[in-house]
Amino acid sequence: MKRITIVTSEKGGVGKSFHSKIKTEFKHKNSKVLLIDSDIANPDVCRYFKNSDINSKQINLTNHNGWMDFIDLLDEEKDIDEVVVNMPARTNKILIAEAEVFFEVCKQLNFKVVIDFVISRDTYCLVLLKQLYEGLSGFSFKLNIVLNGYFGEQEKFTRWHESKIRKQLLDDNRSELYLPDLDDRIVDKLKAPTLELLKTKELSLSERMNLERWITKVFNKLEEMDNE
């Protein structure tokens, strides 16, 4: 079955764009990918892949017309295996409002829906996660909670680990992923996909080795999550 992964988080500044970039690279290894960047104000994800062979589009999914355009594009792109959607902040409301038609279209087009909800250590992320989860309670989708390691080691996400919503989600067979932090020296050079950067001479030996280990670790975790 084909998949649509919606990378979202009602709160801004939690690392949605970074996760979207890595998820797209991971999917592109073995599948034909369509990338949708809905952050029209700052389409950083589209820019990241501008010189790659990944099919990337900008669609404004903060309004109804944008969702209609998205649905029509899915119907046109018959040979796509994986779709990754980078959502801007503050889109819980429109995602819930468009859910009935969107999920029906996905069923007709044989797409499985996956939602990657990215969180920081802020308690408000959990409030917004609960809001989206309850708003989509009548629909079938896989939910992955992504803990952005930029905000600290996994054990420091105490508000998440001790929360009622985490227990509820894990009991409901939802998944969590810790996305480890990447060294600032390497992040500063990430102007293009990581696998492309490894082919250049821009990295020092230590940076190259660290990036290779990081990619292997993250891609293995994403593979496990896909197979759950």
Number of C-alpha atoms within 10 A of each C-alpha: 8 15 17 21 24 20 23 29 30 24 21 15 13 24 21 25 25 15 21 24 21 18 19 25 18 19 19 17 11 10 14 15 24 24 23 24 25 22 21 15 8 12 18 17 27 23 14 16 19 14 10 12 10 16 15 20 17 18 23 20 25 20 14 14 12 15 20 15 14 19 16 12 14 18 15 10 10 9 12 16 18 21 26 23 28 31 26 26 17 15 18 22 14 14 22 17 15 15 17 13 13 18 17 13 16 18 13 10 15 12 20 17 20 19 20 24 25 28 29 24 20 15 14 14 21 20 12 18 22 17 15 19 18 11 16 17 10 10 13 12 16 16 20 21 19 24 24 24 20 16 17 14 14 17 9 12 20 12 17 21 13 10 12 12 16 20 14 12 17 11 10 10 13 16 18 18 20 16 20 17 14 14 13 10 11 18 12 8 12 13 13 16 17 18 14 11 17 15 10 9 9 12 16 11 10 10 15 18 12 14 21 14 12 17 16 11 13 18 18 13 15 17 12 11 13 12 7 9
